[in-house]
């Protein structure tokens, strides 16, 4: 190999290495879901929090926990129960609830598509709502972590 060709090869290799190091990377994007569920959801409600697009699992978990513990509409003792229950990197999370206060219906699901997650969450809500409240379950939130 000639000196000029070797120099060009080294230059090209250094350029590729530099651009790989300097370009932002989203391959490690992390998403977490935290939930606070008391024994009696009908009387104490529930709390949840989500976090997307974090560079580390620890950061995503901390953000989801913080969001759950700050959830408005849930009493302090319910928010104190918050813990990370799932990770949904590159997937969809859906939450369904019976909107009437004092009812036990809630459900959540993680799936590859928003529609699949929503359907599963709705079914889980109906399973916990009680026979007289299954028709009232509705999708509360559905979001996908689409960061590559």
LOLUM-215924 format. One record per atom (N, C-alpha, C, O): x, y, z. Coordinates in steps of 0.02 Angstrom, whole numbers, plus 50000, padded with zeros to 5 digits. Layout:
<rs>
XYZ ...
</rs>
This chain:
<rs>
500434994150000 500005000050000 500455006250000 500945006550038 500295011049958 500705017049954 500605021350015 500095020750050 501075025750027 501025030250085 500405034750080 500075036050130 500265036950020 499675041250010 499025037450024 498575040050057 498975031350000 498385027250011 498305025650085 497745025750111 498855024050118 498845022650190 498615028850228 498215028350275 498855034550209 498665040850241 497915042150231 497575044250278 497655040950171 496945041850157 496525037050198 495995038950224 496745030750205 496385025750244 496365027750317 495845027150350 496925030050343 496955032250413 496505038250423 496145038650473 496525043050379 496115049050383 495375047150383 494985049750423 495175042750337 494475040650333 494265037050397 493715038150422 494695032850422 494535029150484 494455033950543 494005033150584 494895038850547 494855043750602 494215047850596 493895049450646 494025049650534 493415053450523 492805049450547 492375052050582 492775043050527 492215038850548 492185038050624 491655038350653 492755037050655 492785036350728 492555042850761 492165042650808 492785048550737 492595054950766 491855056350759 491535058650806 491565054850701 490855056250692 490435051450734 489895053350757 490655045350743 490295040650785 490285042950857 489775042450891 490845045450881 490895047750950 490515054250961 490215055151013 490535058750912 490245065350921 489495065750907 489165070150933 489235061250867 488525061450852 488115059250912 488325054750948 487545062450925 487145060350981 486875053350970 486705051450913 486855049551023 486605042651017 485955041951054 485895043951112 485455039151021 484815037851054 484695030451062 484165028351084 485185026451044 485105019151049 484995016951121 484685011851133 485235020851168 485155019051238 484565022251271 484515022151332 484105025151233 483525028651262 483115023751304 482955018151281 482955025851364 482595021551411 481935024651431 481875030751435 481425020551442 480765022751464 480545018551523 480625012451524 480255021851574 480045018351635 479335020351654 479095025751636 478995015851691 478315016851715 478295015251790 478485009751810 478075020051830 478015019151902 477275019451921 476885023151890 477085015551971 476395014951990 476345014452066 476735011052099 475845017952094 475685017452165 474985014652172 474495018052156 474935008452195 474285004952200 474165002752272 474514998452297 473675005752305 473495003552372 473054997352369 472824995352315 472934994252426 472494988352428 471784990052406 471444985852377 471564996052420 470874998052404 470885004052357 470845009852378 470925002652292 470965007852241 470335012152242 470365018252231 469755009152256 469135012952255 469145018552306 468855023952294 469455017452364 469465022652416 470095026852417 470085032552442 470645024152390 471285027752395 471575029752328 472115032752325 471225028152274 471465030152208 472115026652188 472315021752220 472435029152137 473085026652116 473485032452090 473225037852075 474135031352085 474595036452059 475045033052009 475225027252016 475245036751957 475715034051909 476155039551880 475985045451882 476715037451853 477175042051821 477555038451767 477695032551771 477735042151715 478105039351659 478715043551644 478755049451663 479195040551611 479795044051589 480025041051523 480045034951515 480205045351476 480435043251409 481115046151393 481315051251421 481455042851348 482045045451316 482605047551364 482905052851358 482735043251413 483285044451459 483895040551437 483835035251405 484485043151453 485095039851432 485295034051477 485735030051459 484975033451535 485125027751579 484485025251612 483985028951618 484495019051631 483925016051666 483795019651732 483225020951750 484325021251767 484265024551832 483915031351825 483495033151866 484105035051774 483805041651762 483065040951745 482645044751770 482895036151702 482195035051683 481785032951744 481235035451754 482055028351783 481705026151844 481595031851892 481045032651920 482105035951903 482045041551949 481515046551926 481135049151966 481495048051861 481015052751834 480305049951839 479845053651856 480215043551824 479545040451829 479315040451902 478725041851916 479755038951949 479585038952020 479395046052043 478905046952079 479785050952021 479635057852040 478955060052013 478565063252048 478805058251951 478165059851921 477595056351958 477065059451970 477695050151977 477185046352014 477065049452083 476485050252104 477595051152116 477535053952184 477235060952183 476995063352234 477245064252126 476945070752118 476265070652085 475975075852070 475995064652074 475355063652040 474805067352077 474685065952136 474465071852044 473925075652076 473295071352077 473165067452031 472905072152129 472275068452134 472335062052174 471825058852187 472925060252195 473015054252236 473255056452305 473655061052311 473005053252358 473225055152425 473955053452437 474245049352401 474255056652487 474955055652504 475135048252514 475655045952491 474695044552550 474855037552564 474865033252501 475235028352497 474475035152451 474495031552387 475125033352348 475455028952321 475305039652346 475905041852311 476535038852343 477035037752309 476505037652408 477085034652443 477205027452421 477745024752431 476705024252391 476765017352368 477095016852298 477205011252274 477235022452267 477505022252199 478155018252194 478605018952235 478175014052144 478785010252127 478785008952053 478255008752021 479365008052025 479425006451954 479174999351944 479414994651975 478694998651898 478394992051886 478554989351816 478454983451804 478794993651771 478934991351703 479384996151666 479445002051684 479704993451614 480094997451567 479794996251498 479604990551482 479755001451458 479445000751392 479855004151337 479585008151298 480485002651335 480925005351284 480675003151215 480594997151202 480555007951171 480345006651102 479685002851098 479564999151051 479245003951148 478585000851149 478075006151168 478245011951178 477455003951174 476905008551192 476615006651259 476565000751276 476435011651297 476125010851363 475425013951359 475335019451334 474935010351385 474245013051389 473985012051459 474135007051492 473575016851481 473265016651546 472515017851536 472325022351500 472105013751568 471375014651565 471105014951636 471365011651682 470585018951645 470275019551711 469525020651704 469275022951653 469185019051757 468485021051766 468535028051794 468805029051848 468275033151759 468365040051780 467975042051842 468105047351871 467505038051863 467095039851921 467505038751985 467795033451995 467515043752028 467865043152092 467545037652134 466935036652132 467965034052170 467705028852214 467565022252180 467215018052207 467835021352120 467745015052084 468425011652077 468935015052074 468435004952073 469075001452073 469375000052004 469924997252000 469055001951950 469285000151883 469905003851861 469915009951857 470435000051846 471035002851816 471404997251780 471314991351797 471804999051732 472214994151697 472774997551659 472705003451640 473304994051648 473854996751608 474154990951569 474084985151587 474484992651514 474794987551472 475344990651430 475344996551415 475814986351413 476364988251368 476344983451309 476294977351318 476384986151249 476364982051189 476764985551134 477004991151142 476824982151078 477214984851023 476854990450985 477184994550952 476194990750990 475814996050956 475364999451007 475174996551058 475195005650992 474745009451036 474055006151040 473765005851094 473805003750985 473135000650986 473134994251027 472664992951064 473654990151021 473694983951061 473744985551135 473414982351176 474154990451153 474224992351224 473564995051250 473364993451306 473224999151211 472585002051232 472054996651243 471684996851292 472024991951197 471534986451203 471664982351266 471194980651303 472294980751279 472464976751338 472334980551402 472074977751450 472504987051404 472384991051463 471634991651477 471414991251534 471244992551425 470514992851432 470234986251461 469804986351505 470484980751437 470264974151462 470444973451536 470044970951575 471054975551555 471254975051625 470814979451669 470634977551725 470624985351644 470174989751681 469504986351690 469224986251746 469244983551638 468594980151642 468614974251690 468124972751724 469184970851693 469264965151739 469254967351812 469054963451855 469464973551827 469484975851896 468904980451915 468804981951974 468514982551866 467984987551877 467374984951915 467024988751947 467244978551910 466624975951937 466104975751882 466114979751836 465634971051889 465134969851836 464734976051817 464574976951759 464574980251866 464164986151851 464554992151823 464244997151804 465224991651819 465624997351796 466054995751735 466415000251712 466024989751707 466464988151651 466364992751591 466844994251555 465764994851579 465624999151521 465915006151529 465945009951480 466115008051589 466355014851601 467115015551593 467365021151592 467465010051589 468195010551580 468355014151515 468035013051463 468845018551518 469055022251459 469805023351459 470125023151512 470075024351401 470785025451394 470965032251425 470665037351408 471435032151470 471655038351503 472275041151470 472365047251466 472705036751447 473335038851416 473595033151374 473545027351393 473885034851318 474225030051275 474785033651239 474665038351201 475395031451251 475975034751220 476485029451201 476535024151232 476855030951150 477365026351127 478045029551133 478135035451120 478525025551154 479235027551154 479505025651086 479695019951075 479535030451042 479725029050973 480445030950959 480675030650902 480815032851011 481515034651001 481895028450981 481865023351015 482265028750926 482635022750903 483195021050951 483555016150940 
</rs>
